[in-house]
Amino acid sequence: MPGKQNIGVIMTILLGALGSFIGTWLTYQLGYSNSNGGFEFIPFIVGVVVAIILIALYVGITGRRGTGTPVR
């Protein structure tokens, strides 16, 4: 996701890996077949999109913990 996210590196890695697994599984469940071999581009893109969605959900659920001045 573009911009600074207030989550740790470990959580970012975990959400990215989970997004990759879910995206690849979802792609194959929808009938994708890499019949000609080579790099599997579509599952990669879907995995990235799912990872972005998971990070956005995590940030939205946990809230933004800003270090700026409080709003009064």
Contacts in CASP RR format, 6 or more apart in sequence:
PFRMAT RR
TARGET T0000
AUTHOR 0000-0000-0000
METHOD contacts of the structure
MODEL  1
MPGKQNIGVIMTILLGALGSFIGTWLTYQLGYSNSNGGFEFIPFIVGVVV
AIILIALYVGITGRRGTGTPVR
1 52 0 8 1.000
1 55 0 8 1.000
1 56 0 8 1.000
5 12 0 8 1.000
5 55 0 8 1.000
5 59 0 8 1.000
6 59 0 8 1.000
6 64 0 8 1.000
6 65 0 8 1.000
6 66 0 8 1.000
7 15 0 8 1.000
7 55 0 8 1.000
7 58 0 8 1.000
7 59 0 8 1.000
7 62 0 8 1.000
11 58 0 8 1.000
12 55 0 8 1.000
15 51 0 8 1.000
15 54 0 8 1.000
15 55 0 8 1.000
15 58 0 8 1.000
16 51 0 8 1.000
16 54 0 8 1.000
16 55 0 8 1.000
18 51 0 8 1.000
18 54 0 8 1.000
19 47 0 8 1.000
19 50 0 8 1.000
19 51 0 8 1.000
19 54 0 8 1.000
20 47 0 8 1.000
20 48 0 8 1.000
20 50 0 8 1.000
20 51 0 8 1.000
22 47 0 8 1.000
22 50 0 8 1.000
22 54 0 8 1.000
23 43 0 8 1.000
23 46 0 8 1.000
23 47 0 8 1.000
23 49 0 8 1.000
23 50 0 8 1.000
24 40 0 8 1.000
24 43 0 8 1.000
24 46 0 8 1.000
24 47 0 8 1.000
26 46 0 8 1.000
26 50 0 8 1.000
27 42 0 8 1.000
27 43 0 8 1.000
27 46 0 8 1.000
27 47 0 8 1.000
28 43 0 8 1.000
32 42 0 8 1.000
32 43 0 8 1.000
34 40 0 8 1.000
END
